[in-house]
Amino acid sequence: MSRTLRKSKDNPDYKTDIIKGFTILSKKEKLYHITLEGITNHIQDLNFQLTNKFFNKIHSDYKNTFEFINYLFVIEYGGTISKEKVYNDSINDLGIHAHCIVNTSLTIPQLEYYINTCFKKIPNKKIQDISRSNEKEGLLNYLLKQNETGLMTSESYNYKIVE
């Protein structure tokens, strides 16, 4: 019997929630790190588009097949804000982008198709196969850096994993 793990809705400890999702995904056989930028300048909008327009679309298209997709995404501000902790009303480009950790049976061309068709504008993308990477712990620490700056909110991440 499979169970679906989702983001804890009432959990104020984002770090624990992200670690939980990442730990489960990092043990999967096939894993991709997808970076998406240039979609929007609003975290809530990016969260909505990733969850509802991208991942739920894939789930919907393949729900009656053997194909699957499990994911964790973390949305972060670009270096100007997250590294320098600069909060200035005159900053026009917040550099908001998403890091998606994806376990799927889909191919890279299939993922690219969804990336190119599910968003209002085609994002800049980078897809890396990290299935055999020894740098997964470093990646987890990287994903948690927004939490350390105090910029993480419940809108900054999401995950859905079927075990």
DSSP file (Angstrom, degrees, kcal/mol; ACC not computed):
  #  RESIDUE AA STRUCTURE BP1 BP2  ACC     N-H-->O    O-->H-N    N-H-->O    O-->H-N    TCO  KAPPA ALPHA  PHI   PSI    X-CA   Y-CA   Z-CA
    1    1 A M              0   0    0      0, 0.0     2,-0.2     0, 0.0   162,-0.0   0.000 360.0 360.0 360.0 131.1    0.0    0.0    0.0
    2    2 A S        -     0   0    0    160,-0.0     2,-0.3     2,-0.0   160,-0.0  -0.619 360.0-158.5 -95.4 154.8    1.4    3.4   -1.0
    3    3 A R        -     0   0    0     -2,-0.2   160,-3.1     2,-0.0     2,-0.5  -0.967  13.0-132.1-130.5 150.1    1.1    6.6    1.0
    4    4 A T  E     -A  162   0A   0     -2,-0.3     2,-0.5   158,-0.2   158,-0.2  -0.892  14.9-155.3-105.8 124.7    1.5   10.2   -0.2
    5    5 A L  E     +A  161   0A   0    156,-3.6   156,-2.3    -2,-0.5     2,-0.3  -0.848  18.8 176.7 -97.9 132.6    3.6   12.6    1.8
    6    6 A R  E     -A  160   0A   0     -2,-0.5   154,-0.2   154,-0.2     3,-0.1  -0.859  39.9 -74.0-130.1 164.5    2.8   16.2    1.5
    7    7 A K        -     0   0    0    152,-1.0     2,-0.6    -2,-0.3     3,-0.1  -0.287  54.1-107.3 -55.8 138.2    4.1   19.4    3.1
    8    8 A S    >   -     0   0    0      1,-0.2     3,-0.8     6,-0.1    -1,-0.1  -0.607  28.4-157.3 -71.0 116.7    3.0   19.9    6.6
    9    9 A K  T 3  S+     0   0    0     -2,-0.6    -1,-0.2     1,-0.2    -2,-0.1   0.856  88.9  33.1 -67.4 -35.9    0.4   22.6    6.5
   10   10 A D  T 3  S+     0   0    0     -3,-0.1    -1,-0.2     3,-0.0    -2,-0.1   0.239  88.3 116.2-106.1  13.6    0.7   23.8   10.1
   11   11 A N    <   -     0   0    0     -3,-0.8     6,-0.1     1,-0.2    -3,-0.1  -0.732  40.1-173.7 -89.0 112.2    4.4   23.1   10.6
   12   12 A P        +     0   0    0      0, 0.0     2,-1.4     0, 0.0     3,-0.2   0.578  68.3  88.5 -78.5  -6.4    6.4   26.3   11.3
   13   13 A D     >  +     0   0    0      1,-0.2     4,-1.7     2,-0.1     3,-0.2  -0.651  51.4 170.8 -93.7  82.8    9.6   24.4   11.2
   14   14 A Y  H  > S+     0   0    0     -2,-1.4     4,-2.8     1,-0.2     5,-0.2   0.863  72.6  59.7 -60.6 -38.0   10.4   24.6    7.4
   15   15 A K  H  > S+     0   0    0      1,-0.2     4,-2.6     2,-0.2    -1,-0.2   0.927 106.1  46.1 -58.7 -48.3   13.8   23.2    7.8
   16   16 A T  H  > S+     0   0    0      1,-0.2     4,-2.3    -3,-0.2    -1,-0.2   0.899 113.3  50.5 -62.1 -41.4   12.6   19.9    9.3
   17   17 A D  H  X S+     0   0    0     -4,-1.7     4,-2.1     2,-0.2    -2,-0.2   0.912 112.4  45.6 -64.6 -44.3    9.9   19.6    6.6
   18   18 A I  H  X S+     0   0    0     -4,-2.8     4,-2.8     2,-0.2     5,-0.2   0.906 112.1  51.5 -66.9 -42.0   12.4   20.2    3.8
   19   19 A I  H  X S+     0   0    0     -4,-2.6     4,-2.8    -5,-0.2     5,-0.2   0.911 108.9  52.3 -60.5 -42.3   14.9   17.7    5.3
   20   20 A K  H  X S+     0   0    0     -4,-2.3     4,-1.8    -5,-0.2    -2,-0.2   0.950 113.5  42.3 -58.6 -51.9   12.1   15.1    5.5
   21   21 A G  H  X S+     0   0    0     -4,-2.1     4,-2.2     1,-0.2    -2,-0.2   0.917 116.5  47.9 -62.7 -44.6   11.1   15.5    1.9
   22   22 A F  H  X S+     0   0    0     -4,-2.8     4,-3.0     1,-0.2    -1,-0.2   0.898 108.4  54.6 -64.8 -41.5   14.7   15.6    0.6
   23   23 A T  H  X S+     0   0    0     -4,-2.8     4,-0.6    -5,-0.2    -1,-0.2   0.907 110.8  45.3 -60.8 -43.2   15.8   12.6    2.7
   24   24 A I  H >< S+     0   0    0     -4,-1.8     3,-0.9    -5,-0.2     4,-0.2   0.941 116.3  45.5 -65.7 -46.8   13.1   10.4    1.2
   25   25 A L  H >< S+     0   0    0     -4,-2.2     3,-2.1     1,-0.2    -2,-0.2   0.880 103.7  62.5 -65.1 -38.0   13.7   11.6   -2.4
   26   26 A S  H 3< S+     0   0    0     -4,-3.0    -1,-0.2     1,-0.3    -2,-0.2   0.677  98.8  57.3 -66.1 -15.1   17.5   11.3   -2.1
   27   27 A K  T << S+     0   0    0     -3,-0.9    -1,-0.3    -4,-0.6    -2,-0.2   0.513  85.1 106.4 -89.9  -5.6   17.1    7.6   -1.6
   28   28 A K  S <  S-     0   0    0     -3,-2.1     3,-0.1    -4,-0.2    -3,-0.0  -0.389  76.4-124.6 -75.3 153.9   15.2    7.1   -4.9
   29   29 A E  S    S+     0   0    0      1,-0.2     2,-0.5    -2,-0.1    -1,-0.1   0.874  95.7  39.8 -67.3 -40.5   17.0    5.5   -7.9
   30   30 A K  S    S+     0   0    0    102,-0.0     2,-0.4     2,-0.0    74,-0.3  -0.954  71.3 168.2-118.7 124.6   16.4    8.3  -10.4
   31   31 A L        -     0   0    0     -2,-0.5    99,-2.3    72,-0.2   100,-0.7  -0.997  12.7-169.6-143.0 134.0   16.8   11.9   -9.3
   32   32 A Y  E     -BC 102 129A   0     70,-3.0    70,-2.7    -2,-0.4     2,-0.6  -0.909  14.8-148.4-120.0 149.3   17.0   15.2  -11.1
   33   33 A H  E     -BC 101 128A   0     95,-2.7    95,-2.4    -2,-0.3     2,-0.5  -0.976  22.1-172.9-113.4 114.4   17.8   18.8   -9.9
   34   34 A I  E     -BC 100 127A   0     66,-3.0    66,-3.4    -2,-0.6     2,-0.5  -0.938   7.9-163.5-112.5 125.7   15.9   21.3  -12.0
   35   35 A T  E     -BC  99 126A   0     91,-2.7    91,-1.6    -2,-0.5     2,-0.4  -0.939  10.0-175.1-108.6 128.3   16.5   25.0  -11.6
   36   36 A L  E     +BC  98 125A   0     62,-2.4    62,-2.8    -2,-0.5     2,-0.3  -0.984   8.8 163.1-126.5 131.1   13.9   27.3  -13.1
   37   37 A E  E     +BC  97 124A   0     87,-2.2    87,-2.8    -2,-0.4    60,-0.2  -0.964  49.2  47.2-142.7 161.2   14.1   31.1  -13.2
   38   38 A G  S    S+     0   0    0     58,-0.8    -1,-0.1    -2,-0.3     3,-0.1   0.674  74.2 112.0  85.3  18.2   12.4   34.0  -15.0
   39   39 A I  S    S-     0   0    0      1,-0.4     2,-0.3    57,-0.3    82,-0.1   0.905  85.9 -29.8 -87.9 -47.0    8.8   32.8  -14.4
   40   40 A T        -     0   0    0     56,-0.3    -1,-0.4     3,-0.0    -2,-0.3  -0.966  42.9-125.3-162.0 166.7    7.6   35.5  -12.0
   41   41 A N  S    S+     0   0    0     -2,-0.3     2,-0.5    -3,-0.1    56,-0.1   0.194  86.5  83.4-104.8  14.1    8.8   37.9   -9.3
   42   42 A H     >  -     0   0    0      1,-0.1     4,-2.4    54,-0.1     5,-0.2  -0.974  64.8-151.5-125.5 125.2    6.4   36.7   -6.6
   43   43 A I  H  > S+     0   0    0     -2,-0.5     4,-2.8     1,-0.2     5,-0.2   0.904  98.5  51.5 -59.9 -44.4    7.0   33.7   -4.4
   44   44 A Q  H  > S+     0   0    0      1,-0.2     4,-2.3     2,-0.2    -1,-0.2   0.905 111.6  47.5 -62.2 -40.9    3.3   32.9   -4.0
   45   45 A D  H  > S+     0   0    0      2,-0.2     4,-2.8     1,-0.2    -1,-0.2   0.904 112.3  48.9 -66.5 -41.8    2.7   33.0   -7.8
   46   46 A L  H  X S+     0   0    0     -4,-2.4     4,-2.8     2,-0.2     5,-0.3   0.914 110.5  51.1 -65.3 -41.6    5.7   30.8   -8.4
   47   47 A N  H  X S+     0   0    0     -4,-2.8     4,-2.7    -5,-0.2     5,-0.3   0.937 112.4  47.1 -58.6 -46.7    4.5   28.3   -5.8
   48   48 A F  H  X>S+     0   0    0     -4,-2.3     4,-3.0    -5,-0.2     5,-0.8   0.934 113.6  47.0 -60.4 -48.2    1.1   28.3   -7.4
   49   49 A Q  I  X>S+     0   0    0     -4,-2.8     5,-1.5     3,-0.2     4,-0.9   0.910 115.0  45.8 -64.3 -42.2    2.5   27.8  -10.9
   50   50 A L  I  <>S+     0   0    0     -4,-2.8     5,-2.9     3,-0.2     4,-0.4   0.950 121.2  37.5 -64.6 -48.2    4.9   25.1   -9.9
   51   51 A T  I  <>S+     0   0    0     -4,-2.7     5,-2.1    -5,-0.3    -2,-0.2   0.962 131.7  22.8 -69.1 -52.7    2.3   23.2   -7.8
   52   52 A N  I  <5S+     0   0    0     -4,-3.0    -3,-0.2    -5,-0.3    -2,-0.1   0.843 129.6  36.0 -91.2 -35.9   -0.8   23.6   -9.9
   53   53 A K  I  <<S+     0   0    0     -4,-0.9    -3,-0.2    -5,-0.8    -4,-0.1   0.805 130.2  22.4 -89.2 -30.6    0.4   24.3  -13.5
   54   54 A F  I  ><S+     0   0    0     -5,-1.5     4,-2.1    -4,-0.4    -3,-0.2   0.880 128.5  29.0-102.6 -70.9    3.5   22.1  -13.6
   55   55 A F  I  ><S+     0   0    0     -5,-2.9     4,-2.6     1,-0.2    -3,-0.2   0.908 123.1  47.5 -66.6 -42.9    3.5   19.2  -11.2
   56   56 A N  H  ><S+     0   0    0     -5,-2.1     4,-2.7    -6,-0.3    -1,-0.2   0.846 109.8  55.1 -66.9 -31.2   -0.2   18.7  -10.9
   57   57 A K  H  > S+     0   0    0      2,-0.2     4,-2.7     1,-0.2    -2,-0.2   0.928 109.9  46.0 -63.9 -44.7   -0.5   18.8  -14.7
   58   58 A I  H  X S+     0   0    0     -4,-2.1     4,-1.7     2,-0.2    -2,-0.2   0.943 113.3  49.4 -63.0 -47.0    2.1   16.0  -15.0
   59   59 A H  H  X S+     0   0    0     -4,-2.6     4,-0.5     1,-0.2     3,-0.2   0.929 113.1  48.0 -55.6 -46.1    0.2   14.0  -12.2
   60   60 A S  H >< S+     0   0    0     -4,-2.7     3,-0.8     1,-0.2     4,-0.2   0.911 110.2  50.6 -62.7 -44.5   -3.0   14.6  -14.1
   61   61 A D  H 3< S+     0   0    0     -4,-2.7    -1,-0.2     1,-0.2    -2,-0.2   0.794 122.9  30.9 -65.5 -27.9   -1.7   13.5  -17.5
   62   62 A Y  H >< S+     0   0    0     -4,-1.7     3,-1.7    -3,-0.2    -1,-0.2   0.209  81.0 114.4-116.6  14.9   -0.2   10.3  -16.1
   63   63 A K  T << S+     0   0    0     -3,-0.8    -1,-0.1    -4,-0.5    -2,-0.1   0.775  82.7  43.4 -64.1 -26.5   -2.5    9.4  -13.3
   64   64 A N  T 3  S+     0   0    0     -4,-0.2    -1,-0.3    -3,-0.2     2,-0.2  -0.015 108.5  71.2-107.0  29.9   -3.8    6.2  -15.0
   65   65 A T  S <  S-     0   0    0     -3,-1.7    -3,-0.1     2,-0.3    -4,-0.0  -0.697  92.1-104.1-128.8-177.6   -0.4    5.0  -16.1
   66   66 A F  S    S+     0   0    0     -2,-0.2     2,-0.1     2,-0.1    -3,-0.1   0.474  86.6 107.8 -88.2  -3.2    2.8    3.6  -14.6
   67   67 A E        +     0   0    0     -5,-0.2     2,-0.3    38,-0.1    -2,-0.3  -0.409  49.0 180.0 -71.7 152.0    4.5    6.9  -15.0
   68   68 A F        -     0   0    0     -2,-0.1    37,-1.8     2,-0.0    38,-0.6  -0.974  21.3-161.6-149.4 161.8    5.1    8.9  -11.8
   69   69 A I  E     -D  104   0A   0     -2,-0.3     2,-0.4    35,-0.2    35,-0.2  -0.928   6.5-178.5-149.1 125.7    6.6   12.1  -10.5
   70   70 A N  E     +D  103   0A   0     33,-3.2    33,-2.6    -2,-0.3     2,-0.3  -0.942  20.1 177.9-117.7 143.3    7.7   12.9   -6.9
   71   71 A Y  E     -DE 102 160A   0     89,-2.2    89,-2.0    -2,-0.4     2,-0.3  -0.977  31.1-170.1-149.8 158.0    9.0   16.3   -6.1
   72   72 A L  E     -DE 101 159A   0     29,-1.7    29,-3.5    -2,-0.3     2,-0.4  -0.962  20.6-174.4-138.5 129.7   10.3   18.8   -3.6
   73   73 A F  E     -DE 100 158A   0     85,-2.9    85,-1.8    -2,-0.3     2,-0.4  -0.983  10.5-166.0-128.1 146.7   10.8   22.4   -4.6
   74   74 A V  E     -DE  99 157A   0     25,-2.3    25,-2.6    -2,-0.4     2,-0.4  -0.997  11.5-151.1-126.4 127.4   12.4   25.3   -2.8
   75   75 A I  E     +D   98   0A   0     81,-4.1     2,-0.3    -2,-0.4    23,-0.2  -0.826  22.8 177.6 -98.4 134.2   11.9   28.9   -4.0
   76   76 A E  E     -D   97   0A   0     21,-2.9    21,-2.3    -2,-0.4     2,-0.2  -0.944  29.6-113.1-137.3 159.0   14.6   31.3   -3.2
   77   77 A Y        -     0   0    0     -2,-0.3    18,-0.2    19,-0.2    19,-0.2  -0.525  45.3 -98.7 -80.9 155.3   15.6   34.9   -3.7
   78   78 A G    >>  -     0   0    0     16,-2.6     4,-2.6    -2,-0.2     3,-1.0  -0.093  43.9 -87.7 -68.3 173.9   18.7   35.7   -5.8
   79   79 A G  H 3>>S+     0   0    0      1,-0.3     4,-1.9     2,-0.2     5,-1.2   0.784 119.1  66.6 -57.0 -35.2   22.1   36.5   -4.4
   80   80 A T  H 345S+     0   0    0      3,-0.2     6,-0.9     1,-0.2     4,-0.3   0.893 117.2  25.4 -57.1 -40.1   21.5   40.2   -4.0
   81   81 A I  H <>5S+     0   0    0     -3,-1.0     4,-1.7    13,-0.3    -2,-0.2   0.915 126.5  43.3 -90.9 -49.3   18.9   39.6   -1.4
   82   82 A S  H  <5S+     0   0    0     -4,-2.6    -3,-0.2     2,-0.2    -2,-0.2   0.868 123.8  33.8 -71.8 -35.6   19.8   36.2    0.1
   83   83 A K  T  <5S+     0   0    0     -4,-1.9    -3,-0.2    -5,-0.3    -1,-0.2   0.896 130.1  31.9 -84.0 -42.4   23.5   36.7    0.4
   84   84 A E  T  4<S-     0   0    0     -5,-1.2    -2,-0.2    -4,-0.3    -3,-0.2   0.605  93.6-135.4 -92.0 -12.8   23.7   40.4    1.1
   85   85 A K     <  +     0   0    0     -4,-1.7     2,-0.5    -6,-0.3    -4,-0.2   0.899  44.2 165.5  55.2  42.2   20.5   40.6    3.1
   86   86 A V        -     0   0    0     -6,-0.9     2,-0.6    -5,-0.2    -1,-0.2  -0.801  19.1-176.8 -92.0 124.2   19.6   43.8    1.1
   87   87 A Y        +     0   0    0     -2,-0.5     2,-0.4    -3,-0.1    -6,-0.0  -0.904  20.9 151.4-122.6 100.8   16.0   44.9    1.4
   88   88 A N    >   -     0   0    0     -2,-0.6     3,-1.8     1,-0.1    -2,-0.0  -0.996  46.7-140.3-137.3 130.5   15.5   47.9   -0.8
   89   89 A D  T 3  S+     0   0    0     -2,-0.4    -1,-0.1     1,-0.3    -2,-0.0   0.703 100.5  65.3 -63.1 -18.7   12.4   49.0   -2.5
   90   90 A S  T 3  S+     0   0    0      2,-0.0     2,-0.6    -3,-0.0    -1,-0.3   0.534  72.2 107.5 -85.0  -4.4   14.4   50.0   -5.6
   91   91 A I    <   +     0   0    0     -3,-1.8     3,-0.1     1,-0.2    -3,-0.0  -0.635  43.5 178.9 -75.1 118.6   15.4   46.4   -6.4
   92   92 A N        +     0   0    0     -2,-0.6     2,-0.8     1,-0.2    -1,-0.2   0.836  67.3  51.7 -89.4 -36.5   13.5   45.5   -9.5
   93   93 A D        -     0   0    0      1,-0.1    -1,-0.2     2,-0.1   -52,-0.0  -0.879  57.1-179.3-108.7 105.5   14.8   42.0  -10.0
   94   94 A L        -     0   0    0     -2,-0.8   -16,-2.6    -3,-0.1   -13,-0.3   0.591  38.7-130.1 -78.3 -10.2   14.5   39.9   -6.9
   95   95 A G        -     0   0    0    -18,-0.2     2,-0.2     1,-0.2   -19,-0.1   0.798  36.9-177.9  67.7  28.2   16.0   36.9   -8.7
   96   96 A I        +     0   0    0    -19,-0.2   -58,-0.8   -56,-0.1   -57,-0.3  -0.419  12.3 154.7 -65.7 128.4   13.3   34.6   -7.6
   97   97 A H  E     -BD  37  76A   0    -21,-2.3   -21,-2.9    -2,-0.2     2,-0.4  -0.944  33.6-124.4-149.0 167.5   13.9   31.1   -8.8
   98   98 A A  E     -BD  36  75A   0    -62,-2.8   -62,-2.4    -2,-0.3     2,-0.6  -0.936   3.6-155.6-123.7 141.0   13.1   27.5   -7.9
   99   99 A H  E     -BD  35  74A   0    -25,-2.6   -25,-2.3    -2,-0.4     2,-0.5  -0.974  20.4-167.3-110.0 118.5   15.2   24.4   -7.2
  100  100 A C  E     -BD  34  73A   0    -66,-3.4   -66,-3.0    -2,-0.6     2,-0.6  -0.929  12.9-159.6-112.7 126.2   13.2   21.3   -7.8
  101  101 A I  E     -BD  33  72A   0    -29,-3.5   -29,-1.7    -2,-0.5     2,-0.5  -0.930  24.6-172.9-102.7 118.4   14.4   17.9   -6.7
  102  102 A V  E     -BD  32  71A   0    -70,-2.7   -70,-3.0    -2,-0.6     2,-0.5  -0.950  25.3-170.8-127.8 128.3   12.4   15.4   -8.9
  103  103 A N  E     + D   0  70A   0    -33,-2.6   -33,-3.2    -2,-0.5     2,-0.3  -0.978  36.4 146.4-110.5 118.7   12.1   11.6   -8.8
  104  104 A T  E     - D   0  69A   0     -2,-0.5   -35,-0.2   -74,-0.3   -37,-0.0  -0.980  58.6-136.8-152.1 158.9   10.3   10.5  -11.9
  105  105 A S  S    S+     0   0    0    -37,-1.8   -36,-0.1    -2,-0.3    -1,-0.1   0.475  78.8 104.9 -91.4  -5.9    9.9    7.9  -14.6
  106  106 A L  S    S-     0   0    0    -38,-0.6    -2,-0.1     1,-0.1     2,-0.1  -0.354  72.4-119.0 -74.0 156.0    9.7   10.6  -17.2
  107  107 A T     >  -     0   0    0      1,-0.1     4,-2.3    -2,-0.1     5,-0.2  -0.434  26.6-105.4 -87.6 166.9   12.6   11.4  -19.5
  108  108 A I  H  > S+     0   0    0      1,-0.2     4,-2.8     2,-0.2     5,-0.2   0.919 121.6  53.2 -60.3 -44.4   14.4   14.7  -19.7
  109  109 A P  H  > S+     0   0    0      0, 0.0     4,-2.0     0, 0.0    -1,-0.2   0.883 109.0  50.2 -59.7 -35.5   12.7   15.6  -23.1
  110  110 A Q  H  > S+     0   0    0      2,-0.2     4,-1.9     1,-0.2    -2,-0.2   0.924 111.4  47.8 -66.0 -43.4    9.3   14.9  -21.4
  111  111 A L  H  X S+     0   0    0     -4,-2.3     4,-2.5     1,-0.2    -1,-0.2   0.914 110.7  51.7 -62.0 -42.7   10.2   17.2  -18.5
  112  112 A E  H  X S+     0   0    0     -4,-2.8     4,-2.5     1,-0.2    -1,-0.2   0.884 105.4  56.1 -62.1 -38.6   11.4   19.9  -20.9
  113  113 A Y  H  X S+     0   0    0     -4,-2.0     4,-1.0    -5,-0.2    -1,-0.2   0.947 110.6  43.9 -57.3 -49.4    8.1   19.7  -22.8
  114  114 A Y  H  X S+     0   0    0     -4,-1.9     4,-2.2     1,-0.2     3,-0.5   0.898 112.5  52.1 -65.3 -40.1    6.2   20.4  -19.6
  115  115 A I  H  X S+     0   0    0     -4,-2.5     4,-0.5     1,-0.2    -1,-0.2   0.905 112.6  46.3 -60.2 -40.6    8.6   23.1  -18.5
  116  116 A N  H  < S+     0   0    0     -4,-2.5    -1,-0.2    -5,-0.2    -2,-0.2   0.629 123.0  32.7 -79.1 -13.9    8.1   24.8  -22.0
  117  117 A T  H  < S+     0   0    0     -4,-1.0    -2,-0.2    -3,-0.5    -1,-0.2   0.605 106.8  62.1-118.5 -14.7    4.3   24.5  -22.0
  118  118 A C  H  < S+     0   0    0     -4,-2.2     2,-0.2    -5,-0.2    -3,-0.1   0.662  90.3  70.7 -91.8 -16.3    3.0   24.8  -18.5
  119  119 A F  S  < S-     0   0    0     -4,-0.5     3,-0.1    -5,-0.2   -80,-0.0  -0.656  83.7-118.2-104.3 158.7    4.1   28.3  -17.5
  120  120 A K  S    S+     0   0    0     -2,-0.2     2,-0.4     1,-0.2    -1,-0.1   0.871 105.7  18.4 -60.5 -38.5    2.9   31.7  -18.7
  121  121 A K  S    S-     0   0    0    -82,-0.1    -1,-0.2    -3,-0.0    -4,-0.1  -0.987  96.7 -99.8-132.9 148.0    6.4   32.4  -20.1
  122  122 A I        -     0   0    0     -2,-0.4    -6,-0.1    -6,-0.1     2,-0.1  -0.473  44.7-141.6 -68.5 121.9    9.1   29.9  -20.9
  123  123 A P        -     0   0    0      0, 0.0     2,-0.4     0, 0.0   -85,-0.2  -0.351  19.0-102.0 -80.9 161.6   11.6   29.9  -18.0
  124  124 A N  E     -C   37   0A   0    -87,-2.8   -87,-2.2    -2,-0.1     2,-0.3  -0.681  53.8-169.7 -72.6 136.8   15.3   29.6  -18.1
  125  125 A K  E     -C   36   0A   0     -2,-0.4     2,-0.4   -89,-0.2   -89,-0.2  -0.951  28.4-172.9-137.7 153.1   16.0   26.0  -17.0
  126  126 A K  E     -C   35   0A   0    -91,-1.6   -91,-2.7    -2,-0.3     2,-0.5  -0.957  10.8-168.0-142.7 124.0   18.8   23.7  -16.1
  127  127 A I  E     -C   34   0A   0     -2,-0.4     2,-0.4   -93,-0.2   -93,-0.2  -0.964   7.3-178.7-118.4 123.5   18.2   20.0  -15.6
  128  128 A Q  E     -C   33   0A   0    -95,-2.4   -95,-2.7    -2,-0.5     2,-0.8  -0.974  26.7-134.1-122.8 134.3   20.9   17.9  -14.0
  129  129 A D  E     +C   32   0A   0     -2,-0.4   -97,-0.2   -97,-0.2     3,-0.2  -0.782  30.5 169.3 -81.9 113.4   20.7   14.1  -13.3
  130  130 A I    >   +     0   0    0    -99,-2.3     3,-1.3    -2,-0.8   -98,-0.2   0.095  35.6 119.3-112.7  21.4   21.9   13.8   -9.7
  131  131 A S  T 3  S+     0   0    0   -100,-0.7    -1,-0.1     1,-0.3   -99,-0.1   0.863  88.6  26.6 -55.5 -40.6   21.0   10.1   -9.3
  132  132 A R  T 3  S+     0   0    0     -3,-0.2    -1,-0.3  -101,-0.1     2,-0.2   0.162  92.3 133.8-110.5  17.6   24.6    9.1   -8.6
  133  133 A S    <   -     0   0    0     -3,-1.3     3,-0.5     1,-0.1    -3,-0.1  -0.447  45.6-157.8 -74.4 138.3   25.9   12.4   -7.2
  134  134 A N  S    S+     0   0    0      1,-0.2     3,-0.3    -2,-0.2     4,-0.2   0.395  85.3  75.7 -88.6   1.6   27.9   12.4   -4.0
  135  135 A E     >  +     0   0    0      1,-0.2     4,-2.0     2,-0.1    -1,-0.2   0.124  55.8 111.8-101.9  20.4   27.0   16.0   -3.5
  136  136 A K  H  > S+     0   0    0     -3,-0.5     4,-2.4     1,-0.2    -1,-0.2   0.892  77.4  51.2 -64.3 -39.4   23.4   15.4   -2.3
  137  137 A E  H  > S+     0   0    0     -3,-0.3     4,-2.3     1,-0.2    -1,-0.2   0.905 109.7  50.7 -65.2 -38.7   24.1   16.6    1.3
  138  138 A G  H  > S+     0   0    0      1,-0.2     4,-2.0     2,-0.2    -1,-0.2   0.880 109.0  52.2 -62.5 -37.2   25.7   19.7   -0.1
  139  139 A L  H  X S+     0   0    0     -4,-2.0     4,-2.5     2,-0.2    -2,-0.2   0.906 107.3  51.8 -65.9 -41.8   22.6   20.3   -2.2
  140  140 A L  H  X S+     0   0    0     -4,-2.4     4,-1.5     1,-0.2    -2,-0.2   0.938 109.9  48.9 -60.3 -46.1   20.3   19.9    0.9
  141  141 A N  H  < S+     0   0    0     -4,-2.3     4,-0.4     1,-0.2    -1,-0.2   0.885 110.3  52.3 -60.5 -38.5   22.4   22.5    2.8
  142  142 A Y  H >< S+     0   0    0     -4,-2.0     3,-1.2     1,-0.2     4,-0.3   0.914 107.7  51.2 -62.8 -43.3   22.1   24.8   -0.3
  143  143 A L  H 3< S+     0   0    0     -4,-2.5     3,-0.5     1,-0.3     4,-0.2   0.790 108.5  52.9 -64.8 -27.6   18.3   24.4   -0.3
  144  144 A L  T >X S+     0   0    0     -4,-1.5     4,-1.3     1,-0.2     3,-0.8   0.507  80.4  94.2 -86.5  -4.2   18.1   25.3    3.4
  145  145 A K  H <> S+     0   0    0     -3,-1.2     4,-1.2    -4,-0.4    -1,-0.2   0.822  78.9  58.4 -62.8 -31.1   20.1   28.5    3.1
  146  146 A Q  H 3>>S+     0   0    0     -3,-0.5     5,-1.7    -4,-0.3     6,-0.9   0.859 102.7  54.9 -64.8 -33.5   16.9   30.6    2.7
  147  147 A N  H X45S+     0   0    0     -3,-0.8     3,-0.8    -4,-0.2    -1,-0.2   0.885 104.7  53.6 -65.1 -37.1   15.8   29.3    6.1
  148  148 A E  H 3<5S+     0   0    0     -4,-1.3    -1,-0.2     1,-0.2    -2,-0.2   0.779 107.0  51.5 -68.9 -26.5   19.0   30.5    7.6
  149  149 A T  H 3<5S-     0   0    0     -4,-1.2    -1,-0.2    -3,-0.2    -2,-0.2   0.556 112.6-118.1 -86.5  -7.7   18.5   34.0    6.3
  150  150 A G  T <<5S+     0   0    0     -3,-0.8    -3,-0.2    -4,-0.6    -2,-0.1   0.585  87.1 111.4  82.3   9.3   15.0   34.2    7.7
  151  151 A L      < +     0   0    0     -5,-1.7     2,-0.2   -69,-0.1    -4,-0.2   0.528  45.0 109.3 -92.5  -7.0   13.5   34.6    4.2
  152  152 A M        +     0   0    0     -6,-0.9     2,-0.3    -8,-0.1  -138,-0.1  -0.493  40.1 168.2 -75.1 135.5   11.7   31.2    4.2
  153  153 A T    >   -     0   0    0     -2,-0.2     3,-1.6  -139,-0.1     4,-0.2  -0.813  53.8 -94.3-132.0 176.4    8.0   31.1    4.5
  154  154 A S  G >  S+     0   0    0      1,-0.3     3,-0.6    -2,-0.3    -2,-0.0   0.731 126.0  58.1 -66.1 -19.3    5.4   28.3    4.0
  155  155 A E  G 3  S+     0   0    0      1,-0.2    -1,-0.3     3,-0.0  -108,-0.1   0.541  88.5  77.5 -82.9  -7.7    5.1   29.6    0.4
  156  156 A S  G <  S+     0   0    0     -3,-1.6   -81,-4.1   -82,-0.1     2,-0.3   0.512 102.1  17.4 -83.9  -4.9    8.8   29.0   -0.3
  157  157 A Y  E <   + E   0  74A   0     -3,-0.6     2,-0.3   -83,-0.3   -83,-0.2  -0.981  54.3 176.4-157.3 166.2    8.6   25.3   -0.7
  158  158 A N  E     - E   0  73A   0    -85,-1.8   -85,-2.9    -2,-0.3     2,-0.3  -0.948   6.1-173.9-165.2 156.4    6.3   22.3   -1.4
  159  159 A Y  E     - E   0  72A   0     -2,-0.3  -152,-1.0   -87,-0.2     2,-0.3  -0.990  12.0-172.1-155.0 155.6    6.6   18.6   -1.9
  160  160 A K  E     +AE   6  71A   0    -89,-2.0   -89,-2.2    -2,-0.3     2,-0.4  -0.917  15.9 173.4-147.7 119.0    4.5   15.6   -2.9
  161  161 A I  E     -A    5   0A   0   -156,-2.3  -156,-3.6    -2,-0.3     2,-0.6  -0.992  19.0-155.1-134.1 125.5    6.0   12.1   -2.6
  162  162 A V  E      A    4   0A   0     -2,-0.4  -158,-0.2  -158,-0.2    -2,-0.0  -0.896 360.0 360.0-100.5 122.3    4.3    8.8   -3.1
  163  163 A E              0   0    0   -160,-3.1  -159,-0.1    -2,-0.6    -1,-0.1   0.412 360.0 360.0-101.8 360.0    6.1    6.0   -1.3
